[in-house]
Amino acid sequence: MILDWFNKFFLIPIVRMFLLLKIKPNHITLMGLGFAIICCYLIINGLWLAASLILLVSGFFDMLDGAIARYSNNTTLFGKFLDSFVDRVCESLVLGAILIYFIFKNENDITCLLTYTTICTSIIVSYSRARAESLGIESKEGLMTRAPRVLSLTIGLMIFSFSQQPIIFNLHFIDISLLLITILSGFTIIQRVINVKNQTTSDTK
């Protein structure tokens, strides 16, 4: 019900507005990349609240480009490639910025380690889907797909901007967010491997 309300009263009106302005889905994708670059700059400079808000906008544009393409019946192979490619670039920029900040400015080993594990697991989650689809197998399932990762990281950055004190086991809010993404991404990887195995095994019977 909440999703239906969001689509009807928020997403669809924005989609229609962009269509009236003759803005194409690929333009939206590149705008999302622009916001991710701004977010990267803000993170490196320790402007956590602004970075979290810009990351939220970037994530919304990531959702908006696909909605515009579907609504206007303007989906293209290059558009799908660009969307997926830019998603990986945006994620790498943001997580890379966090890693740079905590390596050179804060020198927090725990956060650096968790950022590294988040980068690795996020890449593997995305690759597992891409590799499965190259074999003709759909593999979109999982607890920690692109949207939940962006949302979890946004919440972590936003709360961290207000409280930078350790919460538990010397972990900050941003550490908890990164840890959650790492663990659930691990489960997502396992889910997708099992899904591909089941489908390929059933094909050989």
Secondary structure by P-SEA (a helix, b strand, c coil): caaaaaaaccaaaaaaaaaaacccaaaaaaaaaaaaaaaaaaaaacaaaaaaaaaaaaaaaaaaaaaaaaaaccccaaaaaaaaaaaaaaaaaaaaaaaaaaacccccaaaaaaaaaaaaaaaaaaaaaaaaaaaccccccccccaaaaaaaaaaaaaaaaaccccccccccaaaaaaaaaaaaaaaaaaaaaaaaaaaaaaaac
